[in-house]
């Protein structure tokens, strides 16, 4: 558990009267007030076995942890908006109920006032507090961002040695976090360039099969905000490294020049196993991710 | 062995560092704090005076609040305008366009003022103890006066009938509140707030000079200061301090502005201030300028609407006011913001504030009769001729001119330029543009701006005159004077004479209503509407009078020379919206606060 510093502006908004903070002048000081907890457990196990002529080592270790905002200096308009008692890496947003079918659908739905006049093909959100208006007060906890690491991390390594040949593999698994498909690739509005996701956009003809809201050259403030429409499970297993090594030391035994010699072939980031593999292997606007293949010689003199 | 020693040394160092508290205790901030004893030295007097400077910078109404666009006087062509949005049903405890900032700023200033009052006796304001005492007296007076200014504004904004049926004011904080204080205190009653404001104003009047300024050789120091040398007086209350510091005169004006609201129908049931009190408070100021005879001739276009008045403003010495202005904010040199906002498109403006047909219809005919009266000679097919001269002073009607330009502005729906009705986003929505507040010399071209000195009054004498007329009529009738040398009738006559109406016929209409209190009330309210339009007065007047808030804003569409009257914008106010809501963010925190009725 940690005490977290709450700044004077938050104190004015939550504990003291609002007038403590007049923008350019503020009464009160920063206070150690909030409490957060992060707890969990680690485990590790290694198995060694000799199967005939093959030495096998299998190692497994993992971390599972939970986070919680035990005490949070906050004031919210609805009970369910309070962050206190929830995870620290919560993703908060709207729950969607599909696309607006037509004007009648819009008319019979709560007023969506996120700064854009909605049209058919826009996302329809759930009115959590039943006040007939969709605004920031209708955001709920949708999932965990895993920004401080996924809730469950798994590491696996495997070594098999047969005579002079060694196979090594390392895998890393991350489970339990959620992601939001955001950024300029998925959230296209204004004068943004199109990515291929907009091919499945909503039009009156494709209303039943569309997987993307209607296109707009205007504000992104309605569709392109955090909602469960854009969420995905960020579970993944990565094959981080595979290496095959052949020991050539015996061939040079007689030389005083060299004591040990190995040749190897290795590969890094070879495989990602995930429902969202394509997304995870994609970088937008930066250098692409790489997959390494190495061929090497290791010599000791 | 050496290794062992080294390890031991490191261990001791680490252990020692761990024990030192200054790793965990924050260092004292490296800037001047008010509780630093050095801050009380004469050399730091300016720093300590800054506490109250923090209040001066927050005085409300030093800039324009264009709340008239949420009344029947005007609309805005800016659909993001917050006043416009409250006319369309968006007003709520979560959205108080003119309230939330003033709530936070007002109480923030009061907190500084209270701190000043607690420190004022400790500070050595000057090396000479006599001078220090004079400064102490002045600063105490300023603090009391300023506290009244802010509580008066808070009361005007947030006071009213609460959901428990009581007439409530605002929470009263009269001492510096540290962050651990109990803030969950209920709103004081309207009457308690009033009495606190009056008490602070009395303290201010007692302590402060009536006006700042040097006493010349041979003059005498006012008796209330006791035996003080003239030069000492001048050092503390002299010319150097002219320019907006709280004075006895300002304290009187604040009192007059507060008491007339308290006496009004919306609040009178919950307090002891009467129309008679309000009339006396206003008359106390007017007596000083000889009553109606002192009504400033330049008081109509005081904002520089004529070049003569503009010259007068340009020639002002620091801290001196034109005769119309009782209290003003610092002037703004080279200002052009108001004109940029409100000039019509062809003059490179954004046409923001559009006066309504409702307001235009409220201007009487030149002979003083309302246009609804057959005696007015009003001609619907030539509506702007033969009217009260103030109409064309304050409102740019079709064919009128603005500033130094001689080009007639065509606001007709079939007009050839973008000045026509609804031609583009910055065109008028009503067929009228704002002319009041527009400086006679500000001009724009596509590339240049010629700004001018602007003044912003916080209190004008005309407002005090109209306060008197209204309160005196209610208290003593149109012709009663309550012991003063003038009646409501006298004041209204002077105001109408200055406007230039009813000159030829001896203001026959006024003579007609002068024996009828109800008719006179209507006339006074109408004169007030005209004289004080676009000055953040009407919005509050409608509420304190409990008048109809929902009268829709109308405009005129001129096509082919024919006048068609159009509905421009509704006024979706509910009956309880005579008060502001208390900000929701405070309501959530402090359950002792009771919300105003209906919100």
Interface residues (C-beta under 8 A of the other chain):
Chain A: X11 X13 X14 X15 X16 X17 X18 X19 X20 X21 X22 X25 X27 X28 X29 X31 X75 X77
Chain B: X54 X58 X94 X100 X103 X104 X105 X106 X107 X108 X111 X177 X179 X183 X583 X584 X585 X586 X588 X589 X590
